[in-house]
């Protein structure tokens, strides 16, 4: 019995699908977009909606119970990240964590040292790139975009060549959402430390499968979002190494060590902690479950589909992540055909308005428009079975050719 | 369950079309085409503004059907916009909606629908299809005031085979009532002569921006060739036009014709307008067979024109001669002449 089967039996993931979209008959292959909430996580969250509903900032016992719940969550996460509880700041999502890290550190560093250069890779998530463009346009910071290699990787050499004594922050994602490439975070962190530069990593995609020990990684700040690892949407966290200068960008009450105002989302924070705990506990099994399936997908697609290529690094790659580019295929149309055939996947150029453009990541790894518009991302998860993979591999080459012809 | 793709616009007609098909037990998929707009005006194509797209998406969600947007920008520009520009360059008054229905809706989109495994494609057009052993007939809508068969005379047996037009069986007020009952949008897109890609502007402004070279000034002449003024490009004039000629004349002057060869606009008195006959090219016969004998039919020479009795004589090379019982005003080169017998659309072609 496979890992997926066993997990599903013991902890059935409840999909409350509406009938006519017929989601129950669909095969979900988009776990990098989001994951279903683990039933054990739901159970952990349940008491904090109505029974223990207090405001953690309140003095009375209702407040104390709620406060204790988030303190426990913080301690649990701190153990998993190998840091102190007061180095964890809860936010509303991974994007907010990125915003807090970059804006907060940019202002604080300029205040403290005058440094106003920020280095970030061209393949970062928009939560990072758009934030930086904002800082450049409205706040006068100087942004230097780090090139990536053809597999979308930021090499330590690229960072050490770009870093200088006016550099305030370096931000490089742990693993890429579109193409799955894992960056050499530890080596980049060492370069930053040697140059007294703050290093932030967006680990939103990575946390589902990669170790998140911040001491081993050597990062100063790290963004996380719970819904990528079977936790709820609407809650994230930022690890902030003690002593890292940071200015709050959401001001108000003194919650989250004066770094993020607003009454904490107690049940979601509890859910975050439980989801991360389970992820850590089951990491090896989860990797062992998805990786062989992913390898079959990569091998089979490249073998059977003409004019196809893998995007991202083949070795240094998230274990559940397969991504491709197909020449002269409208990626959006391919997603439509796949969806109609019962497979939920994703594409770097995906958009719901029929205006496809190659993503920044496709441009950054040097793909031409003909290839960049034809990207496909297939990401696996706990409920993916070998049968799912078989039927995907049976049907997708034909659909890719169909999309190529219809274009 | 039979699968049907409904071309949705977010408006009342296509929304009700999807609703009716769902009630009839079809497996319905909503689709919308992303059409071409001028660079920098991407959000202003009347057929697919962000608003109408959001509206269509909401309708699909309400109906519990999947919804996809298909990129048709390139094929639309290559076929429809090119047709529009080259028509004006030849001194004609083209009707790009015909080409859109033929090449975009009922070829490009139909191809996508079939690729998705659908057997049928439906739109919110007010027309009907009658299926018999002899084939498929295109009929006018029940609601004559809303009938859109003029723009769909370009279909053929192969396309009609897959075509469903659920709203053609109802009067418009009933369609609106059905929409209301289901909590769907009840507003129609304004029945406008404006083309979707003109972004609400006059076509002349579009031509100036996109094909200024075809707007060559030339002479305005009378039927006997006398030059009586200047025009600023053939495309700026249409047959029957009276305003904007800027010629002092004892009698009101009307545009009688345009001559692309010597770039002249021909004008004359109102009595001179009108002709008893026309020739149509690229004639499409919906039955798939060219009639062997001349026959009588009612002919419509514009989307909004009233039908006129005529004798039609099919001639070689997909052409047809049309002889009207009474002279017709505003026979315009580039518009379609569509032939009817009662409610049945027999075919039609482009006036030359």
Interface residues (C-beta under 8 A of the other chain):
Chain A: X18 X19 X20 X21 X330 X332 X333 X336 X337 X339 X340 X341 X352 X353 X354 X355 X356 X402 X406
Chain B: X29 X32 X33 X34 X42 X48 X50 X53 X57 X63 X64 X65 X66 X68 X69 X70 X71 X72 X73 X111 X112 X115 X116 X117
